Amino acid sequence: MEPFKVHILGCGSAKPTTRHYASSQVVEIRGKLFMIDCGEGTQTQLCRMHIGYNKIISVFISHLHGDHCFGLMGMISSFGLQGRTAPLHIYAPKELESLLNLQLDFFCKDLEYSIVFHAVDTFKEKVIYEDRSLTVSTIPLDHRIPCCGFLFKEKPTLPHIRRDMINFYNIPLSQINNIKNGQSWISPEGNEISSELLTIPSDPPRCYAYCSDTCYKPDLVNQLRNVNLLYHEATYADDKEDGARKYYHSTARQAAMIAKAAGVGQLLIGHYSARYKDDNILLDEAKSVFSNTLLSNEKMIVCVK
């Protein structure tokens, strides 16, 4: 399988702590790097995790609370100092564009690369990025301000060739793509060998969903059904369920309830409130509902499988 990984740069919430950075992740899929959210300290974490600045194609901003976007301008400036020439695509709520343009005009007049802004409608489920190997769709969330998550989904690939069968029938290499696309092979003797005999099924497409920040939203299940890996905010434990409701956040137990109802493969929780000195209280509550739960942590790399 091609690499499909999630690199955790920061998994804390709004109040800074010495244990966690503000929200930011890098999704690595088939050699391409995409950033989700860009809180303070993101570029420091990129250095610590040895992630090349120039390899990041796009940045997806879930919403315009500072702990999810205050690191963006500094990172853009650092990209310029590093000699970046490739365009940087930014997908974010439309209100960010005017603010970003003001800062670019003031701080970064001489950038040698372009910033391409894509306004995102956080209230609609829509494909906002697509290439030959994947799509990225919005996941409308319910927070105090417009906010959406993101669904990274591989496209199906062609079947794998059985080299033993190709060699057995002496099939020319020029016919490999035709066979992968379902065509049979006709031997010199006139025998038809089906593509099913010459191939094995491709690996199932994998999906990663990022959901931060949101209150408990049961209808998320519809879009998260059977994703391989779900990152869901777990700002509070059960002791602060009233606070979660008030500030439009989720508890660890509620995140696990979403994961269980959606039948996801694995749950990764994060966006921890600074009030908790031991995040394991959140892990324990989530695992009591959905056993295959992980605590996100800085410098962690999780494979989507």
C-alpha positions as CSV (number, residue, x, y, z in Angstrom):
1,M,0.0,0.0,0.0
2,E,1.0,3.6,-0.6
3,P,1.7,5.6,2.5
4,F,-1.3,7.2,4.1
5,K,-0.3,8.8,7.4
6,V,-1.4,11.5,9.8
7,H,1.3,13.5,11.5
8,I,0.2,15.3,14.7
9,L,1.9,18.7,15.2
10,G,-0.5,20.0,17.9
11,C,-3.5,18.6,19.7
12,G,-4.3,21.1,22.4
13,S,-7.2,23.5,22.6
14,A,-7.3,27.3,23.0
15,K,-5.3,27.9,26.2
16,P,-1.6,27.3,25.7
17,T,0.1,24.7,27.9
18,T,3.6,23.3,28.2
19,R,2.4,19.8,27.2
20,H,0.5,20.6,24.0
21,Y,0.6,22.8,20.9
22,A,-2.5,24.3,19.3
23,S,-4.2,22.3,16.6
24,S,-2.3,21.3,13.5
25,Q,-1.8,18.1,11.5
26,V,-0.2,17.0,8.3
27,V,-1.8,14.4,6.2
28,E,0.6,12.4,4.0
29,I,-1.0,10.5,1.2
30,R,0.7,8.9,-1.8
31,G,3.7,11.3,-1.5
32,K,1.7,14.5,-1.2
33,L,1.4,16.5,2.0
34,F,-1.6,18.5,3.2
35,M,-1.9,20.5,6.4
36,I,-5.1,20.7,8.5
37,D,-5.3,23.8,10.7
38,C,-2.3,25.9,11.6
39,G,-2.2,27.0,15.3
40,E,0.7,28.8,16.9
41,G,3.9,26.8,16.9
42,T,3.1,24.9,13.8
43,Q,6.3,25.8,11.9
44,T,8.4,24.8,15.0
45,Q,6.7,21.4,15.0
46,L,7.4,21.0,11.3
47,C,11.1,21.4,12.0
48,R,11.0,19.0,14.9
49,M,9.3,16.4,12.9
50,H,11.5,16.9,9.9
51,I,8.6,17.7,7.5
52,G,9.8,19.7,4.5
53,Y,8.1,23.1,4.2
54,N,8.2,22.9,0.4
55,K,6.4,19.6,0.3
56,I,3.1,21.0,1.7
57,I,0.7,21.5,-1.2
58,S,-2.3,22.9,0.6
59,V,-3.6,24.1,4.0
60,F,-7.1,23.4,5.2
61,I,-8.4,25.7,7.9
62,S,-11.5,24.4,9.8
63,H,-12.6,27.7,11.3
64,L,-11.4,31.1,12.4
65,H,-10.6,30.6,16.1
66,G,-7.0,31.6,16.8
67,D,-5.9,28.2,18.0
68,H,-6.6,26.8,14.5
69,C,-5.1,29.6,12.4
70,F,-2.8,32.0,14.3
71,G,0.3,30.1,13.0
72,L,-0.6,30.6,9.3
73,M,0.9,34.0,8.6
74,G,4.2,33.1,10.3
75,M,4.4,29.9,8.3
76,I,3.7,31.6,5.0
77,S,6.6,34.1,5.8
78,S,8.9,31.2,6.7
79,F,8.0,29.4,3.5
80,G,9.3,32.5,1.7
81,L,12.5,32.6,3.6
82,Q,13.1,29.0,2.7
83,G,12.9,29.8,-1.0
84,R,9.6,28.3,-1.8
85,T,8.5,28.8,-5.4
86,A,5.5,26.5,-5.7
87,P,2.0,28.0,-5.1
88,L,0.4,27.4,-1.7
89,H,-3.3,26.7,-1.8
90,I,-5.4,27.7,1.3
91,Y,-8.9,26.4,1.8
92,A,-10.7,28.3,4.5
93,P,-13.9,30.2,5.4
94,K,-14.3,33.2,3.1
95,E,-13.8,35.7,5.9
96,L,-10.1,34.8,6.2
97,E,-9.3,36.1,2.7
98,S,-9.5,39.8,3.4
99,L,-7.5,39.4,6.6
100,L,-4.9,37.3,4.9
101,N,-4.5,39.8,2.1
102,L,-3.9,42.7,4.6
103,Q,-1.2,40.7,6.3
104,L,0.4,39.6,3.1
105,D,0.5,43.2,1.9
106,F,2.1,44.4,5.1
107,F,4.5,41.6,6.0
108,C,5.2,39.6,2.8
109,K,5.2,42.0,-0.2
110,D,8.1,40.2,-1.8
111,L,7.0,36.5,-1.7
112,E,8.4,34.6,-4.6
113,Y,5.5,32.2,-4.6
114,S,1.8,32.7,-4.9
115,I,-1.0,32.2,-2.3
116,V,-4.1,30.8,-3.9
117,F,-7.2,31.2,-1.7
118,H,-10.2,29.0,-1.9
119,A,-13.3,30.1,0.0
120,V,-15.0,27.1,1.8
121,D,-18.7,27.0,2.6
122,T,-18.6,25.3,6.0
123,F,-22.4,24.6,5.9
124,K,-22.3,22.3,2.9
125,E,-20.9,18.8,2.3
126,K,-18.8,19.3,-0.8
127,V,-15.6,18.1,-2.6
128,I,-13.2,21.0,-2.4
129,Y,-10.1,19.3,-3.7
130,E,-9.5,16.5,-6.2
131,D,-6.6,15.0,-8.0
132,R,-5.9,11.6,-9.6
133,S,-5.6,9.8,-6.3
134,L,-7.9,11.4,-3.8
135,T,-10.7,13.8,-2.9
136,V,-11.1,16.1,0.1
137,S,-14.6,16.9,1.2
138,T,-16.0,19.3,3.8
139,I,-17.8,17.9,6.9
140,P,-20.2,20.5,8.3
141,L,-19.8,20.8,12.1
142,D,-21.6,22.6,14.9
143,H,-19.5,25.1,16.7
144,R,-19.9,28.7,18.0
145,I,-18.8,30.1,14.6
146,P,-18.9,28.5,11.1
147,C,-16.7,25.4,11.2
148,C,-16.2,22.3,9.1
149,G,-14.1,19.1,9.2
150,F,-12.4,17.4,6.3
151,L,-12.7,14.0,4.8
152,F,-9.6,12.7,2.9
153,K,-10.6,9.8,0.7
154,E,-8.5,7.7,-1.7
155,K,-9.8,7.0,-5.1
156,P,-10.0,3.3,-6.1
157,T,-6.9,2.0,-7.9
158,L,-6.6,-0.5,-10.7
159,P,-6.1,-4.2,-9.9
160,H,-2.6,-5.6,-9.2
161,I,-1.0,-7.7,-12.0
162,R,-0.1,-11.3,-11.2
163,R,3.4,-11.5,-12.5
164,D,3.5,-15.3,-12.3
165,M,0.5,-15.5,-14.7
166,I,2.0,-12.8,-17.0
167,N,5.2,-14.8,-17.3
168,F,3.3,-18.1,-17.7
169,Y,1.4,-16.9,-20.7
170,N,4.3,-14.8,-22.1
171,I,2.1,-11.7,-22.2
172,P,3.9,-8.6,-23.6
173,L,4.4,-5.8,-21.1
174,S,2.7,-3.4,-23.5
175,Q,-0.6,-5.2,-22.6
176,I,-0.3,-4.7,-18.8
177,N,-2.5,-1.5,-18.7
178,N,-5.1,-3.0,-20.9
179,I,-5.4,-6.0,-18.6
180,K,-5.5,-3.8,-15.5
181,N,-8.5,-2.0,-17.1
182,G,-10.4,-5.3,-17.6
183,Q,-9.4,-6.5,-21.0
184,S,-8.8,-10.1,-21.7
185,W,-5.6,-11.4,-23.3
186,I,-5.9,-13.4,-26.5
187,S,-3.0,-15.9,-26.9
188,P,-1.3,-16.6,-30.2
189,E,-3.3,-19.9,-30.2
190,G,-6.5,-18.0,-30.0
191,N,-7.3,-18.7,-26.3
192,E,-8.9,-16.0,-24.2
193,I,-7.4,-15.4,-20.8
194,S,-9.6,-13.2,-18.6
195,S,-8.2,-10.2,-16.8
196,E,-9.6,-11.7,-13.5
197,L,-7.2,-14.6,-13.9
198,L,-4.3,-12.3,-14.5
199,T,-4.9,-9.8,-11.7
200,I,-5.7,-9.7,-8.0
201,P,-8.1,-7.0,-6.6
202,S,-6.7,-3.6,-5.7
203,D,-6.4,-2.5,-2.1
204,P,-9.6,-1.0,-0.7
205,P,-9.6,2.8,-0.7
206,R,-8.9,4.3,2.7
207,C,-10.5,7.4,4.4
208,Y,-9.4,9.8,7.1
209,A,-11.9,12.2,8.7
210,Y,-10.9,15.3,10.8
211,C,-13.6,16.7,13.1
212,S,-12.6,19.6,15.3
213,D,-14.3,21.7,16.8
214,T,-17.9,20.6,17.3
215,C,-20.5,19.9,19.8
216,Y,-22.0,16.4,20.0
217,K,-23.6,16.0,16.5
218,P,-25.2,12.5,16.0
219,D,-25.8,13.1,12.3
220,L,-22.1,13.2,11.7
221,V,-22.4,9.4,11.5
222,N,-23.9,9.7,8.0
223,Q,-20.7,11.1,6.5
224,L,-18.3,9.2,8.7
225,R,-19.7,5.7,8.0
226,N,-16.8,3.2,8.0
227,V,-13.9,5.6,7.7
228,N,-10.6,4.0,8.6
229,L,-9.5,6.7,11.0
230,L,-11.5,9.4,12.7
231,Y,-9.9,12.3,14.5
232,H,-12.6,13.8,16.8
233,E,-12.2,16.5,19.3
234,A,-12.5,15.5,22.9
235,T,-12.1,18.7,24.8
236,Y,-13.8,17.7,28.0
237,A,-14.4,14.6,30.2
238,D,-17.8,13.8,31.6
239,D,-17.3,16.1,34.5
240,K,-17.6,19.1,32.2
241,E,-20.4,17.9,29.9
242,D,-22.3,21.1,30.7
243,G,-19.3,23.2,29.6
244,A,-19.0,21.1,26.4
245,R,-22.6,22.0,25.6
246,K,-22.2,25.7,26.5
247,Y,-19.1,26.2,24.4
248,Y,-20.1,23.8,21.5
249,H,-17.4,21.2,22.2
250,S,-17.6,17.4,22.8
251,T,-16.6,15.1,25.6
252,A,-14.4,12.1,25.0
253,R,-17.4,9.8,25.6
254,Q,-19.4,11.6,22.9
255,A,-16.5,11.3,20.4
256,A,-16.5,7.6,21.1
257,M,-20.3,7.4,20.6
258,I,-19.9,8.9,17.2
259,A,-17.1,6.5,16.3
260,K,-19.1,3.5,17.4
261,A,-22.3,4.5,15.6
262,A,-20.3,5.2,12.4
263,G,-18.5,1.9,12.5
264,V,-15.1,3.6,12.1
265,G,-11.9,1.5,12.2
266,Q,-10.0,3.6,14.7
267,L,-10.7,6.8,16.8
268,L,-8.0,9.4,17.5
269,I,-9.1,12.0,20.1
270,G,-7.5,15.4,20.7
271,H,-8.1,19.1,21.3
272,Y,-7.7,18.6,25.1
273,S,-8.8,21.3,27.6
274,A,-5.8,22.7,29.5
275,R,-7.7,21.9,32.7
276,Y,-6.6,18.2,32.5
277,K,-3.1,17.4,33.7
278,D,-3.5,13.7,32.7
279,D,-5.2,13.1,29.3
280,N,-5.7,9.5,30.2
281,I,-9.0,10.4,31.9
282,L,-10.2,11.3,28.4
283,L,-8.8,8.1,26.9
284,D,-10.5,5.9,29.6
285,E,-13.9,7.5,29.1
286,A,-13.7,7.1,25.3
287,K,-12.5,3.5,25.5
288,S,-15.4,2.6,27.7
289,V,-17.5,3.2,24.7
290,F,-15.2,2.5,21.8
291,S,-12.2,0.3,22.6
292,N,-10.1,1.1,19.6
293,T,-9.3,4.7,20.7
294,L,-5.9,6.4,20.7
295,L,-4.8,9.6,22.5
296,S,-3.2,12.0,20.0
297,N,0.1,13.5,21.0
298,E,2.7,15.8,19.4
299,K,5.1,14.1,17.1
300,M,2.8,11.1,16.8
301,I,2.4,9.5,13.4
302,V,-0.7,7.4,12.8
303,C,-1.1,5.1,9.7
304,V,-4.5,5.0,8.1
305,K,-5.2,1.4,7.4
